[in-house]
Amino acid sequence: MVTIEQKLALFSKLMQQDISDNLQAGRAQIEKDYRTKRVQQEQNSREHANKYVNDHKKAIDMKVSQYVAKAKLDSKKIIMQAKADCIDMINDMLKDKIIAYTKTKEYDESLKDQLLSLQKYFTDNDNVTIFLSPDDLTTQKELLLKSLASNGISAEKIEFGSSDHVTLGGLILKVKDIQIDLSLDSLLENKSDYISQLILTTIEKECEKLEK
């Protein structure tokens, strides 16, 4: 026969076992919940970290792109200014050489030949105007008149004047609606595109050498 003491002992044992089982189950659930939350938290942390890194990488890439674009633009401006300076410098040198040429005997003869090549326009019926540079109008006019006379050309209807289109040398002939431009200014202007392109090509080749 089971005594009360034995029943109490059995009940106590059963209670302890039940409590132990509940504690183990609760602990297991807590550990499971903790692992789940830790994994989720780690995932969230990685996502935040990746987003932070990506955002900063984008910002850095954008800054780098801006710096590169600005550097390219600045370099392009410097090169364009260098090209313009070179063109201006070459044009000034050419003008100086042309002016020096107009002080030579060769130029004197060339100017006479230019004028005589236009003699078919010197008729008794039409007034002719010869435009010279201010310097040539002072120094060459009488020599040109003598040259015309020595070649049997009457200068009665030939007038000499100056024009803004003739500053370096050469001449412009105007008769009726005809105008023939043999000025050195016009020659230089016609060659300006070729000269500019030649300078630009040379500069580009030099830039390519520096980049290698």
Kinemage of the C-alpha trace (Angstrom):
@kinemage 1
@onewidth
@group {chain A} dominant
@subgroup {mainchain}
@vectorlist {calphas} color= white
{ca met a 1} P 0.000 0.000 0.000
{ca val a 2} L 1.341 3.417 -1.066
{ca thr a 3} L 1.753 5.803 1.758
{ca ile a 4} L 1.027 9.510 1.709
{ca glu a 5} L 4.718 10.205 1.934
{ca gln a 6} L 5.359 8.105 -1.139
{ca lys a 7} L 2.559 9.864 -3.026
{ca leu a 8} L 3.962 13.263 -2.081
{ca ala a 9} L 7.416 12.206 -3.147
{ca leu a 10} L 6.096 10.942 -6.482
{ca phe a 11} L 4.087 14.145 -7.003
{ca ser a 12} L 7.119 16.239 -6.155
{ca lys a 13} L 9.226 14.261 -8.599
{ca leu a 14} L 6.627 14.670 -11.333
{ca met a 15} L 6.395 18.405 -10.657
{ca gln a 16} L 10.153 18.779 -10.792
{ca gln a 17} L 10.290 16.836 -14.084
{ca asp a 18} L 7.503 18.979 -15.545
{ca ile a 19} L 9.225 22.177 -14.429
{ca ser a 20} L 12.533 20.923 -15.837
{ca asp a 21} L 10.912 20.049 -19.166
{ca asn a 22} L 9.211 23.443 -19.297
{ca leu a 23} L 12.460 25.196 -18.491
{ca gln a 24} L 14.335 23.283 -21.189
{ca ala a 25} L 11.585 23.982 -23.719
{ca gly a 26} L 11.528 27.637 -22.738
{ca arg a 27} L 15.304 27.852 -22.942
{ca ala a 28} L 15.303 26.185 -26.338
{ca gln a 29} L 12.641 28.621 -27.564
{ca ile a 30} L 14.581 31.588 -26.180
{ca glu a 31} L 17.782 30.366 -27.846
{ca lys a 32} L 15.893 29.833 -31.110
{ca asp a 33} L 14.351 33.306 -30.928
{ca tyr a 34} L 17.757 34.777 -30.059
{ca arg a 35} L 19.433 33.064 -33.022
{ca thr a 36} L 16.649 34.213 -35.341
{ca lys a 37} L 16.877 37.793 -34.095
{ca arg a 38} L 20.693 37.724 -34.259
{ca val a 39} L 20.625 36.468 -37.840
{ca gln a 40} L 18.060 39.136 -38.749
{ca gln a 41} L 20.055 41.818 -36.946
{ca glu a 42} L 23.267 40.715 -38.672
{ca gln a 43} L 21.442 40.767 -41.994
{ca asn a 44} L 20.108 44.260 -41.275
{ca ser a 45} L 23.570 45.397 -40.193
{ca arg a 46} L 25.126 44.035 -43.407
{ca glu a 47} L 22.431 45.712 -45.475
{ca his a 48} L 22.955 49.043 -43.675
{ca ala a 49} L 26.723 48.684 -44.009
{ca asn a 50} L 26.455 47.846 -47.711
{ca lys a 51} L 24.077 50.746 -48.264
{ca tyr a 52} L 26.422 53.063 -46.379
{ca val a 53} L 29.412 51.862 -48.402
{ca asn a 54} L 27.520 52.031 -51.701
{ca asp a 55} L 26.170 55.507 -50.952
{ca his a 56} L 29.632 56.760 -50.068
{ca lys a 57} L 31.127 54.982 -53.073
{ca lys a 58} L 28.585 56.684 -55.323
{ca ala a 59} L 29.369 60.040 -53.705
{ca ile a 60} L 33.106 59.436 -54.123
{ca asp a 61} L 32.646 58.272 -57.729
{ca met a 62} L 30.572 61.361 -58.436
{ca lys a 63} L 33.248 63.607 -56.908
{ca val a 64} L 35.958 61.838 -58.897
{ca ser a 65} L 33.913 62.203 -62.097
{ca gln a 66} L 33.417 65.893 -61.352
{ca tyr a 67} L 37.141 66.393 -60.715
{ca val a 68} L 38.037 64.490 -63.903
{ca ala a 69} L 35.509 66.465 -65.961
{ca lys a 70} L 36.791 69.744 -64.524
{ca ala a 71} L 40.405 68.728 -65.154
{ca lys a 72} L 39.550 67.830 -68.760
{ca leu a 73} L 37.677 71.108 -69.214
{ca asp a 74} L 40.556 73.101 -67.708
{ca ser a 75} L 43.044 71.252 -69.926
{ca lys a 76} L 40.883 71.902 -72.974
{ca lys a 77} L 40.668 75.619 -72.100
{ca ile a 78} L 44.447 75.784 -71.663
{ca ile a 79} L 45.017 74.037 -74.997
{ca met a 80} L 42.494 76.277 -76.783
{ca gln a 81} L 44.130 79.379 -75.303
{ca ala a 82} L 47.561 78.068 -76.298
{ca lys a 83} L 46.295 77.495 -79.841
{ca ala a 84} L 44.838 81.019 -80.005
{ca asp a 85} L 48.065 82.517 -78.616
{ca cys a 86} L 50.146 80.582 -81.152
{ca ile a 87} L 47.943 81.697 -84.040
{ca asp a 88} L 48.150 85.336 -82.902
{ca met a 89} L 51.905 85.062 -82.472
{ca ile a 90} L 52.413 83.519 -85.935
{ca asn a 91} L 50.148 86.126 -87.539
{ca asp a 92} L 52.122 88.926 -85.859
{ca met a 93} L 55.383 87.374 -87.076
{ca leu a 94} L 54.019 87.099 -90.609
{ca lys a 95} L 52.865 90.709 -90.551
{ca asp a 96} L 56.308 91.803 -89.368
{ca lys a 97} L 57.934 89.831 -92.194
{ca ile a 98} L 55.512 91.327 -94.730
{ca ile a 99} L 56.224 94.845 -93.480
{ca ala a 100} L 59.955 94.146 -93.718
{ca tyr a 101} L 59.427 92.839 -97.258
{ca thr a 102} L 57.644 96.063 -98.290
{ca lys a 103} L 60.866 97.940 -97.519
{ca thr a 104} L 62.847 96.014 -100.134
{ca lys a 105} L 63.617 96.678 -103.810
{ca glu a 106} L 61.993 93.368 -104.636
{ca tyr a 107} L 58.697 94.667 -103.306
{ca asp a 108} L 59.047 97.899 -105.307
{ca glu a 109} L 59.405 95.891 -108.507
{ca ser a 110} L 56.573 93.552 -107.521
{ca leu a 111} L 54.220 96.502 -106.952
{ca lys a 112} L 55.114 97.938 -110.366
{ca asp a 113} L 54.487 94.547 -111.999
{ca gln a 114} L 51.115 94.288 -110.265
{ca leu a 115} L 50.066 97.677 -111.553
{ca leu a 116} L 51.247 96.983 -115.124
{ca ser a 117} L 49.441 93.626 -115.149
{ca leu a 118} L 46.189 95.595 -114.816
{ca gln a 119} L 46.834 97.994 -117.703
{ca lys a 120} L 43.979 96.564 -119.762
{ca tyr a 121} L 41.648 98.329 -117.311
{ca phe a 122} L 43.284 101.728 -118.008
{ca thr a 123} L 41.152 103.146 -120.816
{ca asp a 124} L 40.429 106.684 -121.870
{ca asn a 125} L 36.756 106.253 -121.014
{ca asp a 126} L 36.872 105.014 -117.430
{ca asn a 127} L 38.197 106.490 -114.241
{ca val a 128} L 40.410 104.085 -112.313
{ca thr a 129} L 41.231 104.224 -108.610
{ca ile a 130} L 44.287 102.488 -107.187
{ca phe a 131} L 44.210 101.923 -103.446
{ca leu a 132} L 47.544 101.625 -101.649
{ca ser a 133} L 48.611 101.320 -98.044
{ca pro a 134} L 49.246 104.639 -96.258
{ca asp a 135} L 53.015 104.056 -96.428
{ca asp a 136} L 52.963 103.120 -100.119
{ca leu a 137} L 50.770 106.095 -100.919
{ca thr a 138} L 53.574 108.279 -99.581
{ca thr a 139} L 56.595 106.381 -100.894
{ca gln a 140} L 55.404 104.543 -104.015
{ca lys a 141} L 52.859 106.764 -105.757
{ca glu a 142} L 55.362 108.818 -107.790
{ca leu a 143} L 57.390 105.717 -108.689
{ca leu a 144} L 54.237 103.999 -109.942
{ca leu a 145} L 53.235 107.027 -112.017
{ca lys a 146} L 56.688 107.077 -113.612
{ca ser a 147} L 56.408 103.361 -114.349
{ca leu a 148} L 53.059 103.911 -116.073
{ca ala a 149} L 54.444 106.782 -118.116
{ca ser a 150} L 57.531 104.793 -119.168
{ca asn a 151} L 55.218 102.065 -120.452
{ca gly a 152} L 53.137 104.530 -122.467
{ca ile a 153} L 50.140 104.464 -120.128
{ca ser a 154} L 48.361 107.736 -119.487
{ca ala a 155} L 47.646 108.398 -115.839
{ca glu a 156} L 45.166 111.162 -116.594
{ca lys a 157} L 42.153 109.187 -115.312
{ca ile a 158} L 44.002 107.223 -112.660
{ca glu a 159} L 43.561 108.279 -109.067
{ca phe a 160} L 45.432 106.989 -106.017
{ca gly a 161} L 43.887 106.657 -102.604
{ca ser a 162} L 44.039 104.739 -99.342
{ca ser a 163} L 41.678 102.070 -98.053
{ca asp a 164} L 41.125 100.260 -94.767
{ca his a 165} L 41.481 97.040 -96.772
{ca val a 166} L 45.096 97.819 -97.659
{ca thr a 167} L 47.299 98.322 -94.614
{ca leu a 168} L 50.245 96.020 -95.256
{ca gly a 169} L 50.950 96.466 -98.941
{ca gly a 170} L 49.960 95.538 -102.469
{ca leu a 171} L 47.093 97.300 -104.188
{ca ile a 172} L 43.410 97.222 -105.020
{ca leu a 173} L 42.137 98.417 -108.401
{ca lys a 174} L 38.595 99.735 -108.746
{ca val a 175} L 36.995 100.644 -112.069
{ca lys a 176} L 33.226 100.917 -112.480
{ca asp a 177} L 31.760 97.886 -110.666
{ca ile a 178} L 34.971 95.894 -110.929
{ca gln a 179} L 37.342 95.564 -108.012
{ca ile a 180} L 40.542 93.543 -108.177
{ca asp a 181} L 42.236 92.879 -104.857
{ca leu a 182} L 45.982 92.238 -105.072
{ca ser a 183} L 46.717 93.462 -101.569
{ca leu a 184} L 49.025 91.611 -99.208
{ca asp a 185} L 46.263 91.931 -96.599
{ca ser a 186} L 43.954 89.850 -98.781
{ca leu a 187} L 46.702 87.309 -99.450
{ca leu a 188} L 47.323 86.881 -95.716
{ca glu a 189} L 43.616 86.626 -94.988
{ca asn a 190} L 43.136 83.966 -97.663
{ca lys a 191} L 45.948 81.950 -96.137
{ca ser a 192} L 44.798 82.452 -92.531
{ca asp a 193} L 42.665 79.285 -92.418
{ca tyr a 194} L 45.524 77.221 -93.813
{ca ile a 195} L 47.980 78.779 -91.358
{ca ser a 196} L 45.612 78.221 -88.424
{ca gln a 197} L 45.054 74.579 -89.388
{ca leu a 198} L 48.786 74.043 -89.766
{ca ile a 199} L 49.387 75.478 -86.282
{ca leu a 200} L 46.586 73.412 -84.731
{ca thr a 201} L 47.897 70.213 -86.326
{ca thr a 202} L 51.391 70.912 -85.016
{ca ile a 203} L 50.104 71.600 -81.482
{ca glu a 204} L 47.996 68.423 -81.499
{ca lys a 205} L 51.021 66.353 -82.517
{ca glu a 206} L 53.056 67.874 -79.703
{ca cys a 207} L 50.245 67.118 -77.205
{ca glu a 208} L 50.143 63.499 -78.397
{ca lys a 209} L 53.892 63.210 -77.767
{ca leu a 210} L 53.465 64.521 -74.208
{ca glu a 211} L 50.689 62.023 -73.469
{ca lys a 212} L 52.866 59.034 -74.462
